[in-house]
Amino acid sequence: MKPSRTGSALISALCLAAGLHAQGPAAASDSARSVAQRFYDWYVPRAAHPREQDVVMVAATRGPLVFDPELVRWLRIDSTARARAKDEVDGLDGDPFLNAQDPCDAYTAQAVRATGSFFLVEILGHGGCEAHTKADVVVELTFRGGRWMVTEFRDPNRRSEGLIPLLKRLHPKSR
């Protein structure tokens, strides 16, 4: 009997989860760095050439990594507000995943820190921008339901403030 696609995906996810658990924190950190890098390799070219798309929402809803529903909710609120704004910025005025208004040509996943069930992956921009010595953004990942999930993007220049609290401040009527 041939296994279904769903069954095969479930078996793969269980093997990955078991592998991460069995191999310990170093393997989980390497895996977190790898999936973060894969996201930025996918996202940066799309952000550079958006083709009249809201690439932030495309990434959050159809990108290579699953985003936490609460993060998607607040990104959608911001996207709607920005689309409705006529002459002024209503919401974010830069790219939240790159933490930049004038992004670099490439972004590289650097150091990874485990904090509880989360992994914080530092992302450093380079090329076509001023040389950076510290992370531009920190991606918070968790392994949930057999897959990696983005739970937050943190700004290292604002005491690691998360994107969700920032969006809540920018859109207080949407709480």
C-alpha positions in Angstrom: 0.0 0.0 0.0 1.4 3.4 -1.0 1.5 6.1 1.8 -0.5 9.2 1.3 1.2 12.7 1.0 -0.3 13.7 4.3 1.0 10.5 5.9 4.5 11.0 4.4 4.6 14.6 5.6 3.5 13.6 9.1 6.2 10.9 9.2 8.9 13.3 8.0 7.8 15.9 10.6 7.9 13.4 13.4 11.4 12.2 12.3 12.6 15.8 12.2 11.2 16.5 15.6 12.6 13.3 17.0 16.0 14.1 15.4 16.1 17.6 16.8 15.2 16.3 20.3 17.7 13.4 20.1 20.6 15.5 18.7 20.3 18.2 21.3 20.6 21.9 21.4 23.4 22.3 18.9 21.5 20.5 16.1 18.3 22.5 16.9 20.4 25.7 16.7 21.9 24.7 13.4 18.4 23.8 12.1 17.0 27.2 13.3 19.8 29.1 11.6 19.3 27.1 8.4 15.5 27.7 8.2 16.1 31.4 9.0 18.7 31.6 6.2 16.3 29.8 3.8 13.6 32.4 4.6 16.0 35.4 3.9 17.3 33.7 0.7 13.7 33.5 -0.5 12.5 36.9 0.9 15.3 39.4 0.0 14.9 39.1 -3.8 11.2 39.5 -3.5 11.5 42.5 -1.2 13.9 44.1 -3.7 11.5 43.7 -6.6 7.9 43.5 -5.1 6.0 43.8 -8.4 3.2 45.7 -6.8 2.7 43.0 -4.2 2.6 43.4 -0.4 5.7 41.1 0.0 5.4 41.3 3.8 2.0 39.7 3.7 3.0 37.2 0.9 5.9 36.1 3.2 3.7 35.9 6.2 0.9 33.9 4.6 2.6 32.0 1.7 6.3 32.1 2.4 8.7 29.3 3.1 8.2 29.5 6.9 4.9 29.4 8.8 4.2 32.5 10.9 2.5 32.5 14.2 -1.2 33.5 13.7 -0.9 36.5 16.1 2.0 37.8 14.1 0.1 37.4 10.9 -3.0 39.2 12.5 -0.9 42.3 13.3 0.9 42.3 10.0 -2.5 42.2 8.3 -3.8 45.1 10.4 -0.7 47.1 9.4 -1.0 46.1 5.7 -4.6 47.2 5.6 -3.8 50.6 7.3 -0.9 51.3 5.0 -3.1 50.5 1.9 -5.8 52.8 3.1 -3.5 55.7 3.9 -3.4 58.3 1.2 -0.6 60.9 1.8 0.9 59.8 5.1 2.4 56.7 6.4 0.0 54.8 8.7 2.0 52.0 10.2 5.4 50.7 9.5 7.6 52.8 7.3 10.2 50.2 6.6 10.6 46.5 6.1 9.9 44.7 9.3 11.8 41.5 8.3 14.9 43.4 7.4 14.4 46.2 10.0 15.4 48.7 7.3 14.1 51.4 5.0 17.1 51.1 2.7 17.9 47.4 2.8 21.1 45.7 2.1 21.7 43.3 -0.9 21.8 40.2 1.2 21.2 39.0 4.8 22.9 36.2 6.6 21.8 34.2 9.6 24.5 34.5 12.3 24.5 33.6 16.0 21.6 31.6 17.5 20.5 31.7 21.1 18.1 29.3 22.7 15.8 30.8 25.3 13.2 28.3 26.6 11.3 26.9 23.7 12.4 29.7 21.4 15.5 30.2 19.2 16.7 33.8 18.5 18.6 34.0 15.2 20.6 37.1 14.6 20.3 38.4 11.0 23.1 40.6 9.5 22.7 42.7 6.3 25.6 43.2 4.0 26.4 44.4 0.5 25.1 47.6 -1.0 24.7 49.2 2.4 26.9 50.6 5.1 29.0 47.9 6.9 27.1 46.5 9.8 28.8 45.2 13.0 25.7 43.9 14.8 22.5 42.2 13.8 19.9 44.2 11.9 17.0 42.0 13.2 16.6 39.0 15.4 14.1 36.3 14.2 12.4 34.4 17.0 11.6 30.8 16.0 10.0 27.9 17.7 9.5 24.3 16.7 5.8 23.6 17.0 3.6 20.9 15.5 6.6 19.3 13.8 7.7 22.4 12.0 9.6 25.7 12.5 7.4 28.7 13.1 8.3 32.4 13.1 6.8 33.9 16.3 8.4 37.4 16.3 10.9 39.8 14.7 12.9 41.7 17.2 14.8 45.0 16.9 18.2 44.8 18.5 18.4 48.6 18.4 15.3 48.9 20.6 16.2 46.6 23.5 15.0 43.7 21.3 11.5 45.1 21.1 9.2 42.8 19.1 7.2 43.6 16.0 3.9 42.7 17.7 4.2 45.3 20.5 5.3 47.9 18.0 2.3 47.2 15.7 0.0 47.3 18.8 1.3 50.8 19.5 1.0 51.9 15.9 -2.6 50.6 15.7 -4.1 51.0 19.2 -7.7 50.8 18.0 -7.1 47.3 16.7 -6.4 45.7 20.0 
